[in-house]
Amino acid sequence: MTNSKGQLVDNAGRRINSRGYLTDEFGNVIDKDGRQIFEAKHLENDEIPKIFPFTKFNIKNVMGDFEMDPLGVPILDRDAQGNLIDNKGHKVNSKGYLIDSDGNVIDKDGYVMFPKKILDNEDDIPKVFRTGLLKSDTASSLSRLMSEIERNQPSEFDAEERRIQEEIENQMRKPRPRGNSGNTSVDSMMQDTPANYNH
């Protein structure tokens, strides 16, 4: 049905989109209490992103080959046309994601994984895909995620993202050995040598 303004509404008069999802005035999908669940730009033909218990995602499949600076920002080069590229010459965006000529994030096989329009204003992919939560194929991860969204509290993937960021910052603050100490970069990060791992 439509209301007097020509907007789609449900039987209770609440605003909906063409797929029947409750929306706010900006087209974001909301729950019955008005809390935002999905941003309008993340919808595809008014349909919400589908994440199932068997959905798996590994962020390494869409990342270029590059080093990070001490603040966790990708160190990237530019090609002759001024496009950002990784160490192997692959085109990437400012966050280091592999992209095609239209700016869509692609995987290592060249398949579009995230259309450009759903990236945030910093060229980042949606948060749920950045945290590693979808590496597990158990239903419990998904149900925990949906419970967090429903409660409108900081979710597991927010906490995981903060933990990863803090870990990177802590690594950058640690003093590095001077000169040739004999430690490889892995050894110094582990603060140990392979001979002592069993201890």
N, C-alpha and C positions, 0 to 999 in steps of 0.2 A: 504494500500500500504506500501511498505518498501522502505527505501532509500538505497544509495550505501553501507551504513554500516550495513544493515539488520535490522534497527530500524523501528518500525511502525510509519507512518506519515499520516496526514490528507491530504485533497486535496490541501491545501495551503502549504504543506511541513513541517508543524509543528509537533513536536514529540508528540505522543500519546501513551496510553497504550492499552491493549487488549480490554478494554471497551469503548475506544474512548475519554477518558479524556485527555486533554492537560497535559503534564508532563515536568518536568525539567530533567537535566541529571541524577539526583539521583532517579527519579521515583516519586517525590512528585507531587501531582496534583496542577496545577497552573491555573490562569485565563488568558485571552487573552493578558493581559499586563505583564505577567510573574510573578505575585505575587502569593506566595504559599498559597493555600487554605487548603489542607490536606497533612499531612506527609505520606510518602510511607508506614511506618509501621502501619498506621491506616487503610489502605485499606484491604479489604477482597476479595481475588481473583481479584484484580485490581478495585474493586467496592468501591465507597466512602461510609462512614457511612450515613445511612438514618435517618434523623431527620425530622419528619412531624409536622404539627401544633398540632396534637393530641398526640405527644410523651410526656410522663410524666416520671419523674425520681425523686426518693427521695433517697438521699445519705445515709440516716439512714438504708436503707435496705441492704446495703453492708458493713456497719461499725460494727466492733466488740464492745465489752463492755469494756471500759477502761477510765482512767483518763488522763488529759493532764498536762504536766509540765508548768511552767510559760511562756515558750517560745512557747507553742502550740504544743509540740512534744508528741506523745502518750507514756504513761508509760506502758510498756508491760513486761510480764514474759517470761520465756523459759521453754519448757517441757524437759523431760529426754533426748530427742534426739537433743536438742538445737534449736528447732523450736520456733519462736515467737508465743505466745498465749495471748489471752485477759483474763479478769477476770473470764470468764466462762469456760476457757480451750479450746476455739475455736482457730484454727490455723489462724493467721493473718500475713500480711506482715508488713514492717517497717512503713507504713503509717496508719496501723490499719484496713485495709480492710480485710474482711473475704476471705480466699483463700482455694482452694482445694490442693491436693497433688502435682499438677503440677504447682502451683503458679498462676492459673487463679483466678480472683476476682469473687466470687460467692455471691448470695444473701442469706438471712436467711433460705430459703428453699433448698439451695444447688445447685441452677441453675447457670450456668456460665453466668455472666453478661459482663465481659471484659476479653478476652483472654490475657494471660501474655504478648504476643508480642506487644500489643498496649499500655502497661503501659510505662510511661517515665522512665528515668534512676534513678528516685527516688521512683519508685514503685507507682506513682500516676496515677489516671485515667485521661482521656482527660478533659481539662479545662471546656468545655461546660457543663459537667456533675457534676462538683464540685461546681457550683455557685448557684444552685437553680433556674436558669432561666427556666428549663424545668418542674417546678412544675405547671406552668400555661398551660392550653390547648388552649390558644387563638392563632390565626394566627398572631396577631400583634407582639408577642414576637419573633416568628420565623422570621418574615419579618424584624424586627429591627436588629436581629442578622445577617441576611444575608446582610443587607445594610451596617452594620459596616464592615463586611468582605470585601465587594466589595470596600468600601472606603479606606480600609487598615489603619484604624485608631483604636485607643484603643477601644475595644468593651464594651458593657454593662456588659458582664460577667467578663472582666478584672477589670472594675471599682468596681463591686460587690465584687470580690475576695479581692481587696485592702481594701474596706470598712470593710469587715468581719475581715481581719487580723488586721487592725488598732483598731477595737473594742476590739478584744482579748487582744492586747497589752495595751490598755488603762485600761481595767479591771485589768490586772496584776499589773499596776503601782499604783492603788488606795491603800491607807493604809488600813490594815485590823484591826478590833477592837481587843483589847487585853482582855484576860480573858473571862469570861462568861457574855456577854452583854445581853443575852436573845434573840438576833436576830438569826434567822435561816440563813443558807447560802443564801437562796432565798431572805430573807428580806434584808441582807446586800448588795446583788447585786442590789436590787431595791432601796436601800437607803431609805427605808420606811417600815412601818408595815401595815398589812392588814386593821387595823382600820383607817388608814389615806388615803387609796386609793381613797375614794370618794372625798376628798378635791382636 
